[in-house]
Amino acid sequence: MAFPEATPELPVSPAEIDLFLSRPNEAVCDALRNLEGDIVVLGAGGKMGLHLSLMLKFAVDELGQANRVIAVSRFGNLKSKTEYEQHGIETVAGDLRDEAFVKSLPEAPTVFYLVGAKFGTADRPDLLHETNVVLAERLAYRYRNARIVAFSTGCVYSFVTPGSGGSHEGSPTNPVGEYAQSCLQREACFEAASQRYDTPVVLIRLNYAVEFRYGVLVDIASKVLRGEAVDVSTGFVNFIWQNDALCQIVQSLALAQAPAIPLNITGADILSVRELAEEFGKKFGRPVKIDGEEGETAWLSNAARSHRLFGEPSVEVDTMIDWVAAWLTSGGGTYGKPTGFEKRDGKF
């Protein structure tokens, strides 16, 4: 019979989780120091939008600057407008598919672009195209005079072996599945705008941000805790704590240029899904069930460039495991949106 290890503890109380994930570090404040004008966060209502908006607001307040942070979303998914407005973040609610709404958006010299569709799109190529491509083209034009940090994904790369060290920014982009192809087309929209209008753009190829309620570790831990089998057919992953990811993403603002450039954001390690499951088994005192065998390849990124520029992430893998285990064993909820990291057909 397995016995649990000492119960991990949360770093803050459950009520402070969102603030904890949003804390800017000194480098973020330096990146925003003397920034002129307002900051617009497009697609701010998803998994990372609140924390990015808060981080930007906290940083400009700490600097004593007057930049407005404006969050744009339908606010009908994970987060309500109140969660933004209570911290002094302005909100603009509307549907980005509405061209009149897009034209009405506030001007800003700095834009963070978080718009995208992934989950539930396996049978909706029309939704993928509209959200990931049409809106990208429309909004890249609308903010052609701004500096843009556009979120993308490590899924635009081809599958590689763990021994390769992961795909770097110059690696082949021949991704699997319509979702990943739509993300590559989204990048192409920003690249075209950057070329045509001399818009400075940096494309953030993020490979799995993790927090208490979402991410690869939550997927694996939840299955172990429920006694379900963990699929290891995609046997290796890399990921980064969400606060570290956001700190690096804000700093990447200085890298935006024309023509647009990509930047990988993820952790330093390529990790075994099987070994991660076994670690959670120890934390929970539960036997671990494994399904399948490890394939030779996976979506893996090499973030050596961002680490050289910004330093390696501050939160280590063991700490993330402890925090996720503590959250789940304390009854903490999740967003109910598994990453689908184990899928090899690219259908989400």
PLY file of the C-alpha trace (Angstrom):
ply
format ascii 1.0
element vertex 348
property float x
property float y
property float z
element edge 347
property int vertex1
property int vertex2
end_header
0.00 0.00 0.00
1.30 3.44 -0.93
1.43 6.16 1.69
1.35 9.87 0.89
4.33 12.09 1.43
4.02 15.01 3.83
1.08 17.12 2.67
2.29 20.00 0.49
1.16 23.49 1.38
-0.20 26.28 -0.78
2.05 29.35 -1.06
-0.91 31.66 -0.28
-4.52 31.31 0.77
-7.04 30.26 -1.91
-8.49 33.78 -1.91
-5.09 35.20 -2.88
-4.37 32.81 -5.77
-5.15 35.24 -8.59
-3.11 38.01 -7.02
-0.23 35.57 -6.45
-0.25 34.59 -10.13
-0.23 38.27 -11.16
2.66 39.68 -9.16
5.13 41.60 -11.37
8.81 41.14 -10.66
11.41 43.89 -10.86
12.20 43.07 -14.49
8.55 43.59 -15.47
8.56 47.02 -13.85
11.80 47.86 -15.67
10.23 46.76 -18.96
7.29 49.13 -18.46
9.23 52.05 -17.00
8.56 55.23 -18.98
6.14 53.39 -21.28
3.94 55.94 -23.00
0.21 55.63 -23.55
-2.41 53.04 -22.78
-2.14 49.25 -22.88
-4.88 47.16 -24.49
-5.23 43.46 -23.70
-7.32 41.81 -26.42
-9.04 38.53 -25.53
-8.52 39.23 -21.85
-11.31 36.96 -20.58
-9.47 33.64 -20.86
-7.08 31.66 -18.67
-4.20 34.16 -18.70
-5.91 37.47 -19.44
-6.84 38.45 -15.90
-3.38 37.73 -14.56
-1.65 39.58 -17.40
-3.96 42.58 -16.99
-3.38 42.63 -13.23
0.39 42.30 -13.66
0.46 45.26 -16.03
-1.75 47.34 -13.72
0.23 46.49 -10.59
3.49 47.35 -12.35
2.41 50.74 -13.71
0.90 51.63 -10.34
4.13 50.68 -8.58
6.02 52.88 -11.01
3.61 55.75 -10.38
2.73 55.94 -14.08
-0.63 56.90 -15.53
-0.90 54.23 -18.25
-4.42 52.84 -18.45
-4.77 49.07 -18.74
-7.83 48.22 -20.85
-9.11 44.64 -20.98
-11.19 43.69 -24.04
-13.35 40.56 -24.05
-16.90 39.25 -24.12
-16.26 38.33 -20.44
-18.62 35.39 -20.80
-16.17 32.56 -20.18
-13.91 32.25 -17.13
-13.73 35.74 -15.67
-16.26 38.48 -14.96
-15.74 42.20 -15.58
-15.85 42.82 -11.84
-12.59 40.93 -11.27
-10.82 43.43 -13.51
-12.61 46.61 -12.54
-12.15 46.15 -8.80
-8.40 46.58 -9.39
-8.73 49.65 -11.58
-8.52 47.87 -14.93
-10.88 49.37 -17.48
-13.01 46.91 -19.44
-14.52 47.04 -22.90
-17.03 44.26 -23.45
-18.01 43.08 -26.89
-17.64 40.54 -29.65
-14.48 40.87 -31.71
-16.32 39.23 -34.62
-18.33 42.44 -34.88
-16.44 44.77 -37.22
-18.17 47.85 -35.81
-17.04 46.87 -32.31
-13.46 46.42 -33.50
-13.48 49.86 -35.11
-14.75 51.35 -31.83
-11.89 49.93 -29.74
-9.68 52.47 -27.97
-6.42 53.54 -29.55
-3.28 52.34 -27.77
0.42 52.20 -28.62
0.86 48.87 -26.79
-1.26 45.77 -27.42
-1.19 42.26 -25.99
-3.11 39.84 -28.21
-4.60 36.79 -26.44
-7.45 35.98 -28.84
-7.74 32.34 -29.83
-9.83 29.18 -30.00
-8.71 25.65 -29.15
-11.10 23.59 -27.06
-14.12 22.00 -28.69
-12.92 22.84 -32.18
-12.16 19.31 -33.46
-15.40 19.37 -35.45
-15.52 23.14 -36.01
-12.90 24.14 -38.59
-15.07 27.17 -39.33
-14.69 28.38 -35.74
-10.92 27.78 -35.83
-10.57 29.79 -39.01
-12.81 32.63 -37.89
-11.24 33.03 -34.44
-7.60 32.20 -35.10
-7.20 33.63 -38.59
-9.93 36.11 -39.57
-9.84 37.95 -36.24
-6.04 38.02 -36.24
-6.01 39.65 -39.66
-8.68 42.15 -38.64
-7.08 43.12 -35.34
-3.53 43.22 -36.69
-4.83 45.84 -39.14
-6.81 47.69 -36.46
-3.68 48.03 -34.31
-1.16 48.34 -37.13
0.24 51.48 -35.51
0.86 49.79 -32.15
3.59 47.59 -30.74
2.08 44.09 -30.47
2.86 41.07 -28.31
0.81 38.30 -29.94
0.28 34.99 -28.18
0.91 31.90 -30.26
1.77 28.31 -29.31
4.57 25.77 -29.44
2.12 23.63 -31.41
3.19 25.44 -34.59
6.35 23.34 -34.59
6.75 19.83 -35.94
6.97 16.91 -33.53
10.55 16.29 -32.35
12.34 13.73 -30.20
13.23 14.52 -26.57
16.87 14.05 -27.50
16.66 16.99 -29.89
16.36 19.40 -26.97
13.13 20.79 -28.40
12.30 23.06 -31.31
13.98 26.46 -31.38
12.69 29.56 -33.13
14.25 28.54 -36.45
12.97 24.96 -36.42
10.52 23.58 -39.01
6.87 24.55 -38.63
4.87 21.70 -40.12
2.39 21.07 -37.32
-0.16 18.30 -36.90
-3.88 19.05 -37.02
-6.17 21.90 -37.99
-5.80 23.71 -34.66
-2.04 24.00 -35.01
-2.33 24.93 -38.67
-4.76 27.72 -37.75
-2.26 29.01 -35.19
0.43 29.08 -37.86
-1.94 31.03 -40.11
-2.61 33.42 -37.21
1.11 34.08 -37.02
1.14 34.68 -40.77
-1.51 37.38 -40.35
0.68 39.27 -37.89
3.75 38.73 -40.03
1.96 40.17 -43.05
0.77 43.22 -41.10
4.24 43.71 -39.69
5.75 43.64 -43.17
3.12 45.85 -44.77
2.69 48.50 -42.07
6.06 48.27 -40.32
4.26 47.13 -37.16
6.63 45.86 -34.45
5.45 42.38 -33.42
6.77 39.57 -31.27
5.04 36.18 -31.57
4.99 34.31 -28.26
5.22 30.57 -28.87
4.10 29.44 -25.43
4.41 25.79 -24.53
2.07 25.03 -21.63
1.67 27.56 -18.87
0.74 25.88 -15.58
-1.18 27.25 -12.63
-3.28 25.74 -9.84
-6.43 25.22 -11.94
-5.11 24.51 -15.41
-2.20 22.97 -17.27
-0.37 19.72 -17.95
0.39 19.12 -14.26
-3.26 19.62 -13.33
-4.29 17.14 -16.02
-1.86 14.49 -14.80
-2.45 15.07 -11.10
-6.24 15.01 -11.47
-6.15 11.62 -13.16
-3.84 10.16 -10.53
-6.04 11.55 -7.75
-9.17 10.06 -9.34
-7.50 6.72 -9.94
-7.69 7.08 -13.72
-5.01 5.97 -16.16
-2.54 8.55 -17.42
-1.98 8.35 -21.17
1.76 8.43 -21.92
1.57 8.11 -25.71
2.86 11.67 -25.81
5.46 10.82 -23.25
7.37 14.06 -22.80
6.36 17.66 -22.16
7.73 21.00 -21.14
5.91 23.75 -19.30
6.38 26.90 -17.23
4.66 28.39 -14.18
2.17 30.96 -15.39
3.57 33.89 -13.43
7.04 33.21 -14.85
5.56 32.99 -18.34
3.77 36.31 -17.95
6.84 38.05 -16.54
8.83 36.96 -19.60
6.00 37.84 -21.99
5.81 41.41 -20.65
9.56 41.74 -20.98
9.34 40.53 -24.58
7.61 43.81 -25.47
11.05 45.29 -26.06
11.82 42.61 -28.65
8.88 43.41 -30.94
10.11 44.43 -34.36
9.25 44.54 -38.04
9.37 42.04 -39.58
7.78 40.07 -36.73
9.90 37.62 -34.78
8.95 34.48 -32.80
10.02 33.78 -29.22
9.67 30.50 -27.36
8.43 30.68 -23.77
8.55 27.51 -21.67
10.54 25.82 -18.93
14.12 24.63 -19.21
13.40 20.91 -18.82
11.93 18.20 -21.01
9.99 16.02 -18.60
8.65 12.48 -18.63
4.85 12.23 -18.27
5.25 8.82 -16.64
7.67 10.18 -14.04
5.43 13.16 -13.32
2.51 10.80 -12.73
4.62 8.73 -10.37
5.54 11.87 -8.42
1.88 12.70 -7.95
1.26 9.10 -6.92
3.74 9.62 -4.10
2.15 12.91 -3.09
-1.33 11.41 -2.96
-0.40 7.97 -1.68
-2.18 6.49 -4.69
-1.17 3.78 -7.17
-0.52 5.14 -10.63
-2.18 3.64 -13.68
-0.46 4.11 -17.01
-2.06 3.76 -20.42
-0.06 3.22 -23.61
3.61 3.49 -24.45
5.72 6.56 -25.05
5.92 7.68 -28.67
9.25 8.75 -30.09
8.24 12.37 -30.58
6.22 15.18 -28.98
5.58 18.91 -29.21
8.64 20.19 -27.36
10.19 23.65 -27.35
13.65 24.97 -26.60
13.42 28.29 -24.78
17.16 28.91 -24.47
16.84 32.32 -26.10
14.21 33.67 -23.70
16.20 32.25 -20.77
19.33 34.04 -21.96
17.38 37.28 -22.26
15.25 37.10 -19.13
16.81 34.42 -16.93
15.46 30.96 -16.23
12.00 30.66 -14.66
11.96 31.18 -10.90
9.51 28.37 -10.00
11.04 24.90 -10.23
9.21 21.77 -11.33
9.21 20.22 -7.84
7.58 23.37 -6.46
4.90 23.33 -9.15
4.15 19.70 -8.35
3.80 20.55 -4.65
1.52 23.51 -5.32
-0.77 21.64 -7.72
-0.98 18.68 -5.32
-1.79 21.02 -2.43
-4.50 22.77 -4.43
-6.22 19.58 -5.54
-6.04 17.82 -2.18
-7.49 20.90 -0.47
-10.54 20.65 -2.74
-9.53 23.42 -5.09
-11.44 23.48 -8.35
-10.14 23.52 -11.91
-11.24 25.28 -15.06
-12.41 21.95 -16.45
-10.38 22.47 -19.63
-7.82 19.67 -20.05
-4.93 20.72 -22.27
-5.15 17.61 -24.44
-1.35 17.38 -24.29
-1.52 13.62 -24.92
-3.30 13.99 -28.27
-1.14 13.19 -31.26
-3.65 14.04 -33.98
-3.93 17.73 -33.08
-7.69 17.53 -32.57
-8.92 19.45 -29.52
0 1
1 2
2 3
3 4
4 5
5 6
6 7
7 8
8 9
9 10
10 11
11 12
12 13
13 14
14 15
15 16
16 17
17 18
18 19
19 20
20 21
21 22
22 23
23 24
24 25
25 26
26 27
27 28
28 29
29 30
30 31
31 32
32 33
33 34
34 35
35 36
36 37
37 38
38 39
39 40
40 41
41 42
42 43
43 44
44 45
45 46
46 47
47 48
48 49
49 50
50 51
51 52
52 53
53 54
54 55
55 56
56 57
57 58
58 59
59 60
60 61
61 62
62 63
63 64
64 65
65 66
66 67
67 68
68 69
69 70
70 71
71 72
72 73
73 74
74 75
75 76
76 77
77 78
78 79
79 80
80 81
81 82
82 83
83 84
84 85
85 86
86 87
87 88
88 89
89 90
90 91
91 92
92 93
93 94
94 95
95 96
96 97
97 98
98 99
99 100
100 101
101 102
102 103
103 104
104 105
105 106
106 107
107 108
108 109
109 110
110 111
111 112
112 113
113 114
114 115
115 116
116 117
117 118
118 119
119 120
120 121
121 122
122 123
123 124
124 125
125 126
126 127
127 128
128 129
129 130
130 131
131 132
132 133
133 134
134 135
135 136
136 137
137 138
138 139
139 140
140 141
141 142
142 143
143 144
144 145
145 146
146 147
147 148
148 149
149 150
150 151
151 152
152 153
153 154
154 155
155 156
156 157
157 158
158 159
159 160
160 161
161 162
162 163
163 164
164 165
165 166
166 167
167 168
168 169
169 170
170 171
171 172
172 173
173 174
174 175
175 176
176 177
177 178
178 179
179 180
180 181
181 182
182 183
183 184
184 185
185 186
186 187
187 188
188 189
189 190
190 191
191 192
192 193
193 194
194 195
195 196
196 197
197 198
198 199
199 200
200 201
201 202
202 203
203 204
204 205
205 206
206 207
207 208
208 209
209 210
210 211
211 212
212 213
213 214
214 215
215 216
216 217
217 218
218 219
219 220
220 221
221 222
222 223
223 224
224 225
225 226
226 227
227 228
228 229
229 230
230 231
231 232
232 233
233 234
234 235
235 236
236 237
237 238
238 239
239 240
240 241
241 242
242 243
243 244
244 245
245 246
246 247
247 248
248 249
249 250
250 251
251 252
252 253
253 254
254 255
255 256
256 257
257 258
258 259
259 260
260 261
261 262
262 263
263 264
264 265
265 266
266 267
267 268
268 269
269 270
270 271
271 272
272 273
273 274
274 275
275 276
276 277
277 278
278 279
279 280
280 281
281 282
282 283
283 284
284 285
285 286
286 287
287 288
288 289
289 290
290 291
291 292
292 293
293 294
294 295
295 296
296 297
297 298
298 299
299 300
300 301
301 302
302 303
303 304
304 305
305 306
306 307
307 308
308 309
309 310
310 311
311 312
312 313
313 314
314 315
315 316
316 317
317 318
318 319
319 320
320 321
321 322
322 323
323 324
324 325
325 326
326 327
327 328
328 329
329 330
330 331
331 332
332 333
333 334
334 335
335 336
336 337
337 338
338 339
339 340
340 341
341 342
342 343
343 344
344 345
345 346
346 347
